[in-house]
Amino acid sequence: GLDAVRGIAAAAGLDRVVPRGAGGAAFATHSAVVACASRVLARRQAGLAPADAFLGGLLHDFGVLVAWRLA
């Protein structure tokens, strides 16, 4: 559904700004793992939207990417 499309679009967009190389791969892996864990935790808690938790987890360190780009 729409939530899956939003998640895929966010992941694709994130992939375009993550630096290439080992540091970027580690960052992308970390973000994906946090996103999946956030979704699992949201499913266990009433009133939380798993899709929103996934996006929040995926983008939680976005400021680090901005700092990387500006450095």
KOLLOBA-570616 format. One record per residue: residue in three letters; chain; x, y, z of N, C-alpha, C, O in turn. Coordinates in pm, whole numbers, plus 50000, padded with zeros to 5 digits. Each point is the difference from the previous one (the first is absolute). Example, Ala and Ser with C-alpha at 12.3 -4.5 7.8 and 13.67 -1.06 7.14 Angstrom:
2
type:mol:n_east:n_north:n_up:ca_east:ca_north:ca_up:c_east:c_north:c_up:o_east:o_north:o_up
ALA:A:51319:49431:50780:49911:50119:50000:50090:50120:50000:50104:49998:50066
SER:A:49861:50107:49862:50082:50119:50006:49923:50109:50073:50051:50111:50017
% end
This chain:
71
type:mol:n_east:n_north:n_up:ca_east:ca_north:ca_up:c_east:c_north:c_up:o_east:o_north:o_up
GLY:A:50080:49883:50000:49920:50117:50000:50085:50126:50000:50120:49997:49972
LEU:A:49816:50110:50060:50065:50131:49999:50114:50008:50101:50102:50063:49973
ASP:A:49883:49872:50143:50108:50002:50100:50126:49933:49947:50111:50047:50025
ALA:A:49872:49844:49901:50116:49931:49943:50068:50088:49896:50123:50004:49994
VAL:A:49801:50065:49926:50056:50089:49898:50077:50114:50067:50108:50037:49954
ARG:A:49835:50020:50153:50070:50106:50072:50134:49951:50055:50101:50070:49990
GLY:A:49899:49810:50067:50124:49944:50054:50104:49976:49893:50118:50028:50020
ILE:A:49839:49920:49868:50093:49974:49888:50055:50131:49947:50120:50011:49973
ALA:A:49794:50089:50011:50044:50130:49950:50100:50065:50096:50100:50056:49956
ALA:A:49874:49936:50173:50092:50058:50099:50135:49928:49996:50105:50064:50005
ALA:A:49891:49804:49986:50125:49922:49995:50079:50033:49873:50122:50013:50004
ALA:A:49808:50000:49884:50067:50034:49875:50061:50140:50007:50111:50022:49952
GLY:A:49815:50071:50106:50052:50136:50015:50120:50005:50092:50097:50071:49973
LEU:A:49897:49853:50135:50112:49995:50094:50124:49943:49931:50112:50046:50023
ASP:A:49867:49853:49894:50111:49936:49929:50073:50100:49909:50120:49986:49975
ARG:A:49808:50113:49975:50061:50098:49909:50090:50099:50074:50087:50061:49937
VAL:A:49895:49957:50193:50081:50098:50073:50105:49937:50091:50087:50070:50052
VAL:A:49907:49799:49967:50099:49931:50083:50132:49991:49923:50001:49954:49885
PRO:A:50109:50088:50175:50129:49992:49933:50037:49856:49965:49963:49907:50071
ARG:A:50107:50077:49821:50047:49867:49959:50116:49958:50088:50067:50084:50060
GLY:A:49957:49787:49948:50112:49949:50078:49951:49933:50127:49880:49988:50024
ALA:A:50215:49968:50055:49969:49923:50121:49918:50080:50100:49907:49945:50060
GLY:A:50124:50183:49959:49925:50082:50094:49856:50017:49958:49909:49993:50084
GLY:A:50068:50028:49789:49864:50013:49949:49922:49871:50010:49882:50000:50034
ALA:A:50184:49888:49937:49934:49870:50011:49961:49971:50144:49891:49949:50026
ALA:A:50197:50084:50067:49969:49978:50142:49884:50090:50043:49913:49956:50076
PHE:A:50086:50168:49877:49891:50091:50033:49867:49948:49945:49900:49999:50072
ALA:A:50099:49958:49803:49877:49949:49939:49950:49875:50072:49880:49986:50023
THR:A:50210:49926:50013:49962:49879:50072:49942:50035:50137:49897:49946:50040
HIS:A:50169:50145:50030:49952:50044:50131:49859:50058:49989:49913:49967:50080
SER:A:50066:50119:49823:49869:50063:49982:49892:49897:49969:49889:50009:50052
ALA:A:50143:49893:49864:49903:49896:49965:49966:49913:50121:49883:49965:50020
VAL:A:50216:50001:50059:49976:49918:50120:49915:50075:50102:49908:49943:50058
VAL:A:50123:50185:49963:49921:50081:50093:49856:50012:49950:49906:49994:50078
ALA:A:50077:50025:49791:49866:50011:49942:49919:49873:50024:49884:50007:50042
CYS:A:50176:49878:49933:49930:49873:50021:49967:49978:50148:49891:49955:50034
ALA:A:50204:50076:50052:49976:49984:50144:49889:50094:50047:49917:49962:50083
SER:A:50081:50159:49864:49895:50096:50037:49863:49950:49959:49903:50014:50074
ARG:A:50089:49927:49807:49873:49946:49952:49953:49885:50089:49882:49993:50034
VAL:A:50208:49919:50004:49965:49888:50088:49949:50051:50135:49899:49952:50051
LEU:A:50172:50144:50006:49959:50055:50129:49864:50070:49991:49919:49990:50091
ALA:A:50057:50080:49799:49872:50069:49983:49884:49901:49989:49890:50028:50047
ARG:A:50135:49859:49891:49895:49897:49989:49961:49945:50137:49888:49955:50020
ARG:A:50205:50050:50073:49974:49946:50134:49934:50101:50092:49952:49965:50108
GLN:A:50045:50161:49850:49946:50106:50083:49872:50055:49935:50003:50047:49886
ALA:A:49887:49945:50185:49873:50051:49947:50009:50150:49973:50061:50075:50077
GLY:A:49879:49967:49815:49993:50141:49968:50116:50054:49918:49998:50116:49961
LEU:A:50102:49802:50011:50112:50045:49919:49987:49944:49859:49960:49885:49981
ALA:A:50075:50196:49921:49992:49958:49860:50134:49939:49958:50101:50071:49994
PRO:A:49903:49800:49976:50126:49936:49962:50068:50065:49880:50123:50011:49997
ALA:A:49800:50034:49905:50060:50063:49882:50069:50131:50037:50108:50031:49949
ASP:A:49829:50046:50139:50061:50126:50044:50124:49974:50084:50099:50073:49990
ALA:A:49896:49824:50093:50117:49964:50080:50115:49957:49911:50116:50033:50027
PHE:A:49853:49892:49866:50103:49958:49905:50069:50121:49938:50122:50007:49996
LEU:A:49797:50090:49956:50058:50119:49939:50082:50080:50100:50107:50052:49968
GLY:A:49843:49959:50153:50075:50070:50104:50133:49934:50028:50102:50068:50014
GLY:A:49898:49801:49994:50124:49926:50022:50096:50014:49884:50121:50013:50020
LEU:A:49825:49985:49859:50083:50011:49880:50070:50135:49993:50116:50010:49959
LEU:A:49814:50093:50081:50052:50136:49985:50053:50060:50131:50032:50119:50005
HIS:A:49979:49800:50099:50035:50054:50132:50136:50067:50006:50020:50088:50084
ASP:A:50072:49875:49833:50134:50059:50000:50025:50089:49878:50114:50019:49959
PHE:A:49780:50034:49984:50014:50079:49878:50096:50119:50020:50072:50038:49908
GLY:A:49928:50019:50210:50090:50111:50029:50147:49961:49984:50083:50084:49965
VAL:A:49949:49791:50062:50137:49953:49982:50037:50008:49852:50113:50037:49966
LEU:A:49794:49928:49946:50027:50009:49857:50024:50144:49957:50089:50027:49919
VAL:A:49833:50064:50134:50017:50141:49968:50138:50047:50044:50069:50071:49926
ALA:A:49971:49891:50194:50131:50038:50051:50112:49940:49912:50101:50065:49974
TRP:A:49879:49810:49983:50099:49936:49912:50015:50078:49870:50111:50022:49952
ARG:A:49776:50019:49992:50002:50071:49872:50064:50138:50014:50065:50048:49907
LEU:A:49918:50015:50207:50051:50136:50020:50146:50002:50044:50067:50104:49992
ALA:A:49983:49783:50053:50138:49995:50050:50102:50003:49888:50120:49997:50026
% end
